[in-house]
């Protein structure tokens, strides 16, 4: 996939030209080499004219694999043919066994710099001028990062297998292969205590955060507020029909003031909770939502269900608001056909249009 564009130089040129003209950051690209040196150099010259800042060259053809020798001569020909920096890549298997080899590969390709993939995966301390760190130390450091940042165990396991390489058939390697959790991986490398200590710290932090969130929830507590654990799922409603519309319609029918929504955002996770006041009674969902609109719809649902009023769900059968909309559309069409003023009389205007609350959402105190 990474080499697919090599067969379409026009598209390469179009993409890079668009990027260079469209953004203010330096644009670079990376290619494999073509079957001939001449074709490869001509392609790179064409790429250079797009205005890119640098080009990385993996010195292998599209069909070649890591075990095939890297073509340093082709990378060198490119380096000598263009004025932009050339980044040499592909030397891990043939050249780069330690830090000093990076410069050897750079000189062999006449490149401005070197890009390393597999050699860095085998031992990230390849970049250490003083020489390799012991692999055991590198692997333990990597595991610590993986645990602290909750890296998925399958990725952690893969990277560790790349580091072990020829040691995969040892007892330790076989245990690593059999590991199915981060904890089991830690135990393979005698880091079980570290895992338990770190996860205990995480759990304590989690508990602290949950307590803080509960304290913030308590600020929303009001004995006069009717609460229910509900969410708004628009898939359960007809298009353009919402609980807020139904609640507004009910309030008008019962001659109550229109619903008033008060919405707050919790700083810790940026979730929203809304309280709706209808006929001097407050309602809200106990579940926090990812947007202000969803939180308000959830509050409307709590109110409607408490009152025993339909909320417009598809499962409720015939929807009178949809029928009302259809009648309104038909009346407008008839008026248009008779050349009447398209503006609706004030008493007909959008009885079911959803009211919008104040767009400024207050944040709860930290």
C-alpha positions in Angstrom: 0.0 0.0 0.0 2.8 2.4 0.9 4.3 2.1 -2.6 1.0 2.2 -4.6 1.5 5.8 -5.8 4.8 5.0 -7.4 2.9 4.0 -10.5 1.0 7.3 -10.7 3.5 10.2 -10.7 0.8 12.6 -11.8 -1.1 12.0 -8.7 2.0 12.2 -6.6 2.7 15.6 -8.0 -0.9 16.8 -7.6 -1.1 15.7 -3.9 2.3 17.3 -3.0 1.6 20.5 -4.9 -1.7 20.9 -3.1 -0.2 20.3 0.3 2.7 22.7 -0.2 0.4 25.4 -1.4 -2.3 24.7 1.1 -0.4 24.6 4.5 2.3 26.6 6.1 4.2 23.6 7.6 7.0 21.9 5.8 5.8 19.0 3.6 7.9 15.9 3.2 7.3 12.5 1.5 8.8 9.0 1.5 9.2 6.6 -1.4 10.7 3.3 -2.4 12.9 3.0 -5.5 11.7 2.1 -9.0 13.2 -0.7 -11.1 15.8 1.6 -12.7 18.0 4.3 -11.2 17.2 6.7 -14.0 13.4 6.4 -13.5 13.9 6.8 -9.7 16.0 9.9 -10.1 13.6 11.5 -12.6 10.7 10.8 -10.2 12.5 12.4 -7.3 13.4 15.5 -9.4 9.7 15.8 -10.3 8.8 15.5 -6.7 11.4 18.2 -5.7 9.7 20.7 -8.1 6.5 20.5 -6.0 8.3 22.5 -3.3 8.6 19.8 -0.6 11.1 20.3 2.2 12.8 16.9 2.1 12.4 13.3 0.8 12.9 10.0 2.5 14.1 7.1 0.4 13.7 3.5 1.4 16.4 1.9 -0.7 14.3 -1.2 -1.8 12.0 -1.8 -4.8 8.3 -2.4 -4.2 8.5 -6.2 -4.3 11.6 -6.4 -2.1 11.5 -7.5 1.5 13.8 -6.7 4.5 16.1 -9.7 3.8 16.9 -8.2 0.4 20.0 -5.9 0.3 19.4 -2.1 0.5 20.4 -0.3 -2.7 22.7 2.4 -1.3 23.9 3.3 -4.8 20.4 4.4 -5.8 19.9 6.5 -2.7 23.3 8.1 -3.4 22.4 8.9 -7.0 19.3 10.6 -5.6 21.2 12.6 -3.0 23.6 13.8 -5.7 20.8 14.7 -8.1 18.6 17.0 -5.9 19.2 20.0 -3.7 16.6 19.1 -1.0 17.6 17.0 2.0 17.5 13.2 1.4 16.7 10.9 4.3 18.2 7.4 3.8 16.1 4.5 5.1 16.4 0.7 4.9 19.8 0.1 6.5 18.8 -1.8 9.6 19.5 -5.3 8.3 22.7 -4.6 6.3 24.4 -1.7 8.0 23.0 -0.5 11.3 24.1 -2.8 14.2 25.1 0.0 16.6 25.2 3.8 16.9 28.4 4.2 14.9 26.8 2.4 11.9 24.3 5.2 11.5 27.1 7.4 10.2 28.4 4.6 8.0 25.0 4.2 6.3 24.7 8.0 5.9 28.1 8.2 4.1 27.3 5.2 1.9 24.2 6.9 0.7 25.5 10.6 0.7 22.2 11.4 2.5 21.7 14.3 4.8 20.2 12.1 7.5 19.1 8.6 8.3 15.7 7.1 9.2 15.7 3.9 11.3 12.8 1.5 11.9 13.6 -2.1 12.7 17.0 -1.5 14.4 15.2 1.0 16.7 12.5 -1.5 17.4 15.1 -4.2 18.3 16.7 -1.9 20.8 15.7 1.8 21.1 19.0 2.6 22.7 20.5 2.4 19.2 20.4 6.2 19.3 22.7 6.3 22.3 26.2 7.6 21.4 27.7 5.9 24.4 26.5 2.5 23.1 23.6 0.1 23.8 22.0 -0.1 27.1 21.5 -3.7 28.4 18.5 -5.2 26.6 17.0 -6.3 29.9 17.0 -2.7 31.2 15.5 -1.4 27.9 12.7 -3.9 28.0 11.9 -3.2 31.7 11.8 0.6 31.0 9.5 -0.1 28.0 7.2 -2.2 30.2 7.0 0.6 32.8 5.8 3.0 30.1 3.4 0.5 28.8 1.8 0.0 32.2 1.8 3.7 33.2 0.1 4.7 29.9 -2.2 1.6 29.7 -0.8 0.4 26.4 -2.8 -2.5 25.0 -1.1 -5.7 26.0 -1.1 -7.1 22.4 1.0 -4.1 21.2 3.3 -4.3 24.3 3.7 -8.0 23.6 4.5 -7.5 19.9 7.2 -4.8 20.7 8.8 -7.0 23.3 8.9 -9.9 20.9 10.7 -7.7 18.4 13.3 -6.9 21.1 13.8 -10.6 22.1 14.2 -11.8 18.5 16.5 -14.8 18.7 15.6 -15.3 22.4 12.0 -16.1 21.6 12.6 -19.8 21.9 14.0 -19.5 25.4 11.9 -20.2 28.4 11.3 -16.4 28.9 10.4 -16.0 25.2 7.8 -18.8 25.4 6.3 -17.4 28.5 6.0 -14.0 26.7 4.2 -15.7 23.8 1.8 -17.3 26.2 1.0 -14.0 28.1 -2.6 -12.7 27.6 -2.6 -9.7 29.9 -0.3 -6.8 30.8 0.0 -8.3 34.3 1.2 -11.6 32.9 3.7 -9.8 30.7 5.0 -8.1 33.8 5.3 -11.4 35.6 7.4 -12.8 32.8 10.0 -10.1 33.4 9.8 -10.3 37.2 7.9 -7.0 37.4 4.7 -8.3 39.1 5.2 -6.0 42.1 5.6 -3.0 39.9 2.4 -3.8 38.1 0.5 -4.2 41.4 1.9 -1.0 42.9 1.2 1.0 39.7 -2.4 -0.3 39.3 -3.0 0.4 43.0 -1.9 4.0 42.5 -4.2 4.2 39.4 -7.1 2.8 41.4 -6.6 5.4 44.2 -6.5 8.2 41.6 -9.7 6.8 40.0 -11.4 6.7 43.3 -10.4 10.2 44.0 -11.7 11.4 40.7 -14.9 9.6 41.1 -15.4 11.2 44.5 -14.7 14.6 43.0 -17.2 13.9 40.3 -19.8 12.8 42.9 -19.2 16.0 44.9 -19.9 18.0 41.7 -23.0 15.9 41.2 -24.1 16.7 44.7 -23.9 20.4 43.8 -26.6 19.7 41.3 -28.7 17.9 44.0 -32.0 19.4 44.9 -34.6 17.5 46.8 -37.3 19.1 44.7 -35.8 17.9 41.4 -37.3 14.8 39.9 -34.6 12.5 38.6 -34.4 9.5 36.2 -31.5 7.7 34.5 -32.3 8.3 30.8 -30.5 9.3 27.6 -31.8 10.6 24.3 -31.2 8.4 21.3 -32.3 10.1 18.1 -32.6 6.7 16.4 -35.7 6.0 18.5 -37.5 9.1 17.1 -38.8 10.2 13.7 -36.6 12.7 11.8 -36.9 16.2 13.2 -39.1 15.1 16.1 -37.7 15.4 19.6 -38.9 15.2 23.2 -38.2 18.9 23.6 -40.7 19.6 20.9 -43.3 17.4 22.5 -42.8 19.0 25.9 -43.1 22.5 24.4 -46.4 21.4 22.7 -47.7 20.0 25.9 -46.9 23.2 27.8 -48.7 25.3 25.2 -51.7 23.0 25.3 -51.9 23.2 29.1 -51.3 27.0 29.0 -48.0 26.7 31.1 -45.0 28.9 30.5 -42.6 27.4 28.0 -39.9 25.0 29.5 -36.8 26.6 30.9 -33.5 24.7 30.6 -30.5 25.3 32.8 -27.4 23.4 31.6 -24.0 23.1 33.2 -20.8 21.5 32.1 -18.6 19.5 34.4 -14.9 20.6 33.9 -13.4 17.2 34.8 -14.8 15.3 31.8 -16.6 18.2 30.0 -19.9 16.4 30.1 -23.3 18.2 30.4 -26.3 18.0 32.6 -29.5 19.9 32.2 -32.4 20.7 34.5 -35.8 21.7 32.9 -38.4 23.6 34.8 -42.0 23.0 33.8 -44.9 24.4 35.9 -42.5 25.2 38.7 -41.3 21.6 38.9 -37.7 20.7 38.0 -36.6 17.5 36.2 -33.2 16.1 35.1 -31.5 12.9 34.1 -28.9 11.5 36.4 -26.7 10.6 33.4 -24.3 13.2 32.0 -24.1 13.7 28.3 -21.4 14.7 25.8 -23.3 17.7 24.5 -25.7 20.4 25.7 -28.4 19.4 23.2 -28.4 15.8 24.4 -28.6 16.8 28.0 -31.6 19.0 27.4 -33.4 16.3 25.4 -32.7 13.9 28.3 -34.2 16.3 30.8 -37.3 16.7 28.6 -37.7 12.9 28.5 -37.7 12.8 32.3 -40.4 15.4 32.5 -42.6 13.8 29.8 -42.3 10.3 31.4 -43.1 11.7 34.9 -46.2 13.4 33.5 -47.2 10.4 31.5 -47.1 12.4 28.3 -46.0 10.8 24.9 -42.5 11.8 24.0 -42.6 11.1 20.2 -40.8 7.8 20.1 -41.3 5.6 17.0 -42.5 2.8 19.3 -45.5 5.0 20.4 -47.2 4.6 17.0 -48.9 7.5 15.2 -47.1 10.8 15.7 -49.4 13.8 15.9 -46.5 16.3 15.5 -45.6 14.7 12.2 -49.2 14.9 11.0 -49.3 18.5 12.2 -46.2 19.3 10.2 -47.7 17.7 7.1 -50.9 19.7 7.4 -48.8 22.9 7.8 -46.8 22.0 4.7 -50.1 21.4 2.8 -51.6 24.7 3.9 -48.4 26.6 2.8 -48.6 24.9 -0.6 -52.3 25.8 -1.0 -51.5 29.4 0.0 -48.6 29.5 -2.5 -50.9 28.2 -5.3 -53.4 31.0 -4.6 -50.7 33.6 -4.5 -51.2 34.4 -0.9 -48.5 35.9 1.3 -46.1 33.1 2.3 -45.7 34.5 5.8 -47.7 32.6 8.3 -50.2 34.4 10.6 -48.7 34.7 14.1 -51.1 32.3 15.6 -50.0 29.5 13.2 -46.3 29.9 13.6 -44.4 26.7 14.5 -46.4 25.4 17.4 -44.1 22.5 17.5 -40.7 24.1 16.7 -38.1 23.3 19.3 -37.3 26.2 21.7 -33.6 26.9 22.1 -32.2 27.8 25.5 -29.5 30.3 26.3 -26.4 29.2 24.4 -24.0 30.3 27.2 -23.5 27.2 29.2 -22.2 27.9 32.7 -19.4 25.6 34.0 -19.6 24.1 37.4 -17.0 25.5 39.9 -13.8 23.5 40.1 
